[in-house]
């Protein structure tokens, strides 16, 4: 079992930036693909971005391409989500998740077995 703790959320104006971090509890972190999801009030949890266990491959939801960057530091057992050019529609609780899928970059909710508690991101207009 791997435990995940997100941090870095907050309130930012439209056009601003935030960097989310997700710290894992186990050194076996490097064997997991990692992802970020978000859930806005009244909406389903949706995929945002994911990165392979090695960091060599990434996958993004269309609306965040060119604005968000996912990265990982296996030595620090941490995954990051750099969010630039934020929009009010990016407002949501952001969740970190871990997946044992190796053969592709996971990008569906069911691909991920471990979840953090979430961190709130609010973008004001």
C-alpha positions in Angstrom: 0.0 0.0 0.0 1.3 3.4 -0.9 0.0 6.5 0.8 -0.1 9.8 -1.1 -0.2 13.4 0.3 -0.9 16.4 -1.9 0.1 19.9 -1.2 0.5 23.3 -3.0 -3.1 24.1 -3.6 -4.6 27.6 -2.9 -6.2 30.6 -4.3 -4.8 32.3 -7.5 -6.0 34.8 -10.0 -6.7 33.8 -13.6 -3.5 33.7 -15.6 -1.5 32.8 -12.5 0.5 29.6 -11.6 0.6 27.0 -9.0 2.7 23.9 -8.4 1.1 20.9 -6.8 3.2 18.3 -5.1 2.4 14.7 -4.1 4.6 12.9 -1.7 4.5 9.1 -1.5 5.1 7.0 1.5 7.2 4.2 0.0 10.5 3.9 -1.9 8.7 1.5 -4.3 7.1 4.8 -5.6 9.4 4.4 -8.7 7.6 1.3 -9.8 4.2 3.2 -10.0 2.9 5.3 -12.8 1.4 8.5 -11.3 -1.5 10.7 -12.2 -3.4 13.8 -11.3 -7.2 14.0 -11.4 -9.6 16.8 -10.4 -13.1 17.1 -9.3 -15.2 20.3 -9.5 -18.4 20.8 -7.4 -21.2 18.8 -8.9 -19.0 17.1 -11.5 -17.4 13.7 -11.9 -13.7 13.3 -11.1 -11.8 13.7 -14.3 -8.3 12.9 -15.6 -5.8 15.7 -15.9 -2.3 14.2 -16.5 -0.2 11.1 -15.9 3.4 10.1 -16.1 5.0 6.7 -16.5 7.1 5.0 -13.8 10.3 6.1 -15.4 9.1 9.6 -16.2 9.8 9.0 -19.9 6.2 9.3 -21.0 3.4 11.6 -20.2 -0.2 12.1 -21.1 -2.5 15.1 -20.8 -6.2 15.9 -21.0 -6.8 18.2 -23.9 -7.9 21.2 -22.0 -4.6 21.4 -20.0 -2.1 20.6 -22.8 0.4 23.4 -23.1 -0.5 24.8 -19.7 0.2 22.0 -17.2 3.3 19.9 -16.9 3.6 16.7 -14.9 7.0 15.6 -13.6 8.4 13.3 -11.0 11.5 13.0 -8.8 11.9 9.3 -7.8 14.7 10.1 -5.5 12.4 12.4 -3.5 9.4 10.0 -4.1 7.4 13.0 -5.2 5.3 13.9 -8.3 4.5 17.4 -9.4 1.9 19.2 -11.4 3.0 22.7 -12.6 0.0 24.6 -13.6 0.4 27.8 -15.7 -2.1 30.2 -17.3 -4.8 29.1 -14.9 -8.4 29.6 -15.7 -11.5 29.8 -13.5 -12.6 26.5 -15.0 -9.5 24.8 -13.5 -11.1 25.3 -10.1 -11.4 21.9 -8.4 -10.0 19.6 -5.8 -6.9 18.0 -7.3 -6.1 14.4 -6.5 -2.9 12.5 -6.9 -3.1 8.8 -7.7 -0.8 5.8 -8.3 -1.1 3.0 -10.8 0.7 -0.4 -11.3 0.1 -0.2 -15.1 3.4 -0.5 -17.0 2.5 -1.2 -20.6 1.0 2.3 -21.2 0.5 5.6 -19.5 -2.7 5.1 -17.5 -5.3 7.7 -18.0 -8.6 6.3 -16.7 -9.8 6.5 -13.1 -10.0 2.7 -12.9 -6.3 2.4 -13.8 -5.4 3.9 -10.4 -5.5 1.9 -7.2 -4.1 4.4 -4.7 -5.4 8.0 -4.0 -4.5 11.0 -2.0 -7.0 13.1 0.0 -6.8 16.0 -2.5 -5.9 19.7 -2.4 -8.1 22.6 -3.3 -7.3 24.8 -6.2 -9.4 28.0 -6.7 -8.9 30.3 -9.6 -10.6 33.7 -9.4 -11.6 35.7 -12.5 
